[in-house]
Structures are given as C-alpha cells and as structure tokens.
Amino acid sequence: MKALVFVLLSCLIASAQQDLWPSILKGNNLAQVTKLNETQTLSSTHSYRTRFYTFISDSEIQINDIRRFATTAESVPYALKRIPLNLVHLPRFDPGKNTHKIYIYADINAYDKAVGVKFSAGYYSKSKRAIFLRKDQFITAKKPNNQLLVHELTHLNMHGIIRYSNAWFSEGNAEYMASSLFDNGSYNFTTINKNIRNRALSFIQTKQDKITLPKLKLILPLSDPEWIKYNNNLDPKERYLPYLTALITVHYFYHLEPNGNGREKITQYIKDLTSGDKHLRATANQNLFKNTNLDHLEKTLTTYWKKHGLRIKFKELNN
C-alpha cells in the first residue's frame, strides 16, 4: 500500500543544533483505502483501512469521501515527524492489530454516549487510545473540519508524551498543527504567525480592543482533568482562550526564544516525560519553566503578537 508522500518544498535552518524545521509540506495523491467486509471485521459496522488507521463507522461512507478524509488523517504522522523534536509517540497497538482506531458516528446520540462529552465534534480518548468523530462534521459536511481532525490526531500521535505532560503542551501542539494545515494533507509553517492569527480570530468574536487571555500561571500547571474543569467553567464564548494561550506558548518555544534555546528545552522536556523516571516526569513542567519569569514572558508575547495582528492581554479570568 502506497503511503502518502510529502514533498518538502523548502526548509529553514532553525535551532542551535542546525536541525531543519519544515516550511511547506505538500501532500500528494489521495490516500489508499481498503474497505473491509463483515467477515473481516466480525461486525455489522462499516470499516475502512489505510496505512495507519482503521476507520469504523456506524454507516456506510462513499469510497471517495473516505479517501479525502483519510488523506488528511494519514498526513499527520508524516508532518509531525518532519518537526525535529521527536513528537511522535503513538500508543501501543491492540493485540493482533497494526492500525489505530478512528470511530465515525452518524448517530450523534451514540457519539455523545461514546465520548461522554456533549456538544463536541471530535474527541481523543487516552484510555481507549482511539479517536471519536461525528460524521456530519468530517465526512458529509460541505466544508469538513479538517483542522479539528488534525488537532485530535496530533493528540493520538503524541500519546506517549501527553500521558504525562501538562495540558498546555498537548493542546498547544494540537493547535499548532491544526493552524498549519492549509489544504487536504498539506501544511505551511512559513506563515505560522498568520496561521495562528487566523485560527484565533475564527474562534474569538470580540469588539474589544484586546483579546483577554488567562494568565500563564493559571494555565501552565493544569493537568488534563483540571484543564477540562477550568474550560467548562468559562463562558462558551471564552473557551478557546486557554487553547490560544497554549498555542502561543508552544509557538514561543519553537520560534521566539533566542538562539533556539526553546527547542532545546522542549527536547529535554520530552526526554523527561518519556524517560520512565517518575521523578523526572513529575518535575518536567517545573524544570521547563524554572528560569522563566512568567510576567516577563507575558509582556514578550503581548509585544510580539501586537506586531503580528493579535492584540492580547493576560488576566485572571473569572470562572
């Protein structure tokens, strides 16, 4: 089976170690998809297999629709591997399996029951090591939500890291990849500032002069359950704000910290989280920010993004 091929159009020399950071990654050709029959799946559901994934749907999907969908899905591990930070840590396969599961629901009530969260369109379950999606958002929609698909698949591909990381790193990377997607399976990292601005403004409708973000000291220490609780207590119109805070923090480490030190720090952060050492895991976030004045970092981010089309300020949001 042919894998989705990326053409690296250009690269930027980016870190103290002269690692190559991707600029434009172009996805060529639709993904190859095999429809499995009921004998193969032992189920009445409709299943489709690609190189990395098995898509399991409660309704039949036209082959051209699943191929377009799969093209973006298959692109995520390739794109993540182009970033020289060892971000891909997929979960282990189930016994006897060699693909990861993505469940697609036409029945919205069944989807809500499966994920345990209402009003979502896509969800990655760490415990089940699988992704759950609504068919009307990704398959039958006139404009499929491919950025959300990339967001959730980034979680899946970073599973071995985000099992132990604080929530900002998981959500920040998922948003970084989602904002970089510009076509079906293609990414542009050369326009990352514009990408982030457009992504933020697509969620945040405000007539105010500045977008008010939660302070870093509130967001950076949060675990996944704490993140969910914090986010759910915000007004629905404000629920993207923590994600934007996480996104511009990840962006800072990847692109703004002087001399490429941010990437070196993230490399060590990932090593600590994946080391198997409980102490290193527990202290990884603290060590990452131990020499960082968060108030000063907020001023740096505020100044930088003002020059790039986002007027932000940090405040302790009431929730």
N, C-alpha and C positions, 0 to 999 in steps of 0.2 A: 504494500500500500504506500502510495507516494505521500510524503509529508509535505505540509505547507512550506513553501520555500520563501525565504526572505532575501531581498536584495538590499544590501547595505549601501545606500547611495553616497553617504559621506560620514565621516567620523570626526569627533573633536577630541583632541588630546586633553584629558581632563584630570588629573589627580597628580599628587606628588609622585606617585609610582608610575606615571605615564600610561595609566590604563586608558583604554578607548571607551569613551561614553558614546552611546548611539546618537545619531542625529535623526535620520529618516529611515524607517524600516517599512519596506513596501511588501505587502502580502500579494503573492501571485497565485492565480488559479483558485477555483473553488475546492474546498476540502472534499476528499473522497469519503463517501458514506456507504456503509453496508446495512441494509435492512435485515434484521433478524426475524426469523419466523417463530411461531409459538412453540415449536418443538425445541428450538434452541434456547428460548427464554423460560420455558415452563410456566408461562403466564399469559393471560389474555391482554396484557398491555402491549403497546407498540414500542419496539426497541430498535435503536439505530446505533451502529458502532463506527467510531472513527479511530484514528491512531491512538489518541489519549483518553477518549471518553466513550461511555455508553449512555445514550440519551434514552430515558424511559418515560413514555408519555401515556396518559390515560385516554388519548385519542390519536387517530392516525394523522400523520404530518406528511404533506406532499414532499417528495424527494428533493425538489429544487429549493423548497423553503428550508428544509433541514440542512441542506448543503450550504446555503448562505449563512444560516445561523452557526453551523459548525465551523465555517471559515474563520469567524471572529473568535470562537471558543478555542480552536486549535492554535491561534496566533499568540495567545497569552503566554504559555511557557517559553516559546521562542523569543518573544520580546523581553521577558524578564531575564532570560539567560544572557541577553546582549548587555545588560547592565552589569558592570564588573564588581558586584557586591555579594555574590553567592546568595541571591534572594530565593532561589527555588529549592524548597524543602517539602516535597509532596508527601502526603500521608501514605502509610503502607497500604498495599492492595489487600482486599479481602482474599481469604484463602481460595486459590484456584482462579483468581481474576487477574487481569492485566490492564484494566482500564478503570478510570474513576467515574462515578455515577453522577448524572445530572437528571433530576426528575422534573418533568414538564407537565403542568396541570391545566386542562381546560376548565375543570371544576374548581371554581375559586374557593368554595367552602372546604373542599378537600385539601386545597393548598393551605388555607388558613389553619386547618387542623394539623396538617403535617408539620408546619413550621412553628405553630404556637404563637404567632405574632400576626395581628390583624393590620390591614392597610399597607402591607409591604408588597413589593412586586418580585423581589428576588431575595434569597437568604442562603447563607452558607452555615451549615451546622458542623461545628468542630467535632462534636461527639459522634455524629453519624458519618463524618468525613464525606459529605455529599452536598450538592447544591440543589435548591428547590426554586423553580421559576414558574411564573404564570404565563400560560400560552398566549394570552391576549396582549401581553406586554412585549414579548420577544419573537413570536412566530407570526401571528396574524395581524399585528399592528401595521398600519401604513408606514410608520417610522419606528422600527424596532429599537428598544432601549439598549443598544449595543454597549454604551458606556457603563451601564449598570451591570451588564454581563461581564465586562472586563473587570469591574470592581469586585464582583463576587468570585470570579475565577482567580484573581490575584490572591484573595484570601486562601483559596484551595491550594494554590501553588506555593504559598508561603506557610503552609500549615505547621511545619516543624519549627518555625520561628515564632509564629504568633500564638502558639500554645503557651508560650512563656513570656512574650513581650507585653508591655503595656498597650492599651487600646490605641493610643495615638499613632504608634508605629504601624499597626495593622491597617487602620483606617486611612492614615496619611499615604501609605504606599498604594492602597487600592484606589484612592482618588488621584494620585499622581499618574498611575497607568490609565485610568479612565479618561482623564483630561487630555492625555496624549493621543488617544485614538482619534483619527480623522477620517477614516474610511473603513470599509469592511475588512478588518485584519491588518490595517496599516497604522503606523504611529509616527508622530512628528515631535521630536524632543527639541528641535531647534527653535520652536515658537512656544516654549513651555510657559513663559510669562503670559502671553496672550491666551494660551490654553487655559491656564488657571483662572485668569480674569473672566473669561467667557463662561467657564464652568461655575464659578461663584455667582455671577450675575444671573445665570439661568435659574438658580435656586432662590436667590435673595432679591425680593422685590421691596425696595425701600426708597422713600422720598427724602430720607435723611441725608445729611451731608456726608456722614461716615457710617460704615458698617461696624457695629459693635460686636466684638468677639470676646468669648470668655478668656479670662487671664490664663496665661500658661501654667501658673502654679495650681490652677484648678483642674486643668485638662491633662497635663503630662503624667501625674501619678495614677490616673484611673485605670483599674482593671476592666476587663470586658463587662462583667456584671455592673460595676459602678458606672461605666460609660453609658450602658443602656438605661440605667435608672436616672442618671443625670439628664440624658437626652429626652427621655419620656416625660420628664417633669417640665421641660421647656414648652413654650407656646409652639404649636405646629409650624408657624412661620419662621421660628428661630432654630429649628432642629438641624439645619445644615451648618450652622455656625461652628459647632465643635469640629465638624469634618473639615471646614476651611482652616481652622486653627491647626489641625493635624497636618493638613496638606501643605501649608506654607512653612511649617516646621520641618517636614521632610525635605521640602524644596531648599530650605536654608542649608541643611547638612549636605545636600547633593551639589548645590550650585553657588552658595554665597559665602560660606565660611572661608576665610583667607587660606591660600596655599593648599587647598584641597584637604585640609585637616578634617573637615566634616565627614568626608568619605572614609578616611582612615578610622575615625571614631565609630562610624556605623559598622565598618568591617569588624572592629573589636567587639562592638555591641552584639552583633550576630554570632560571633565566635563564643561569647559568654553565654548567650541564650541557648546555643546548640551544643554546649560542651558536655552536658550530662552532669555537671557540677551544680548541686542545688544552691550553694552559696553564691556562685557566680551568676546564676540565673536570678536569684533574689535581689542581687545588688547591681545588676546590669544597668537598669534605668538610672539609678543614683550615680553610678560611675560615669555614665554618659554625660550627665549634666553637672558633675561635681565642680567644674571650674567655670560654669556658666552663670552669669548674673541674669536672671530671667527678666528683670525690669529693663536692663540694658538691651537684651535680645528683643523685647517687645518694641523698644524705640527703633532698633535697627530694622525690624520688619515693617513697622509703620512708615519709616522714611523710604525704604526701598519700594514698597508697593504703591506709595503715593506717586512715585515716578513712573510706575507701570500700570496706572489706571485703576487702582483699588485704593480708596481712602478708608482706612481701617483704624480702629482704636480698641484698646483692650480694657475690659471692665468686668467686675464680678457680677455676672448675670444672676438675676433672681430666678430661682427655680424651686 
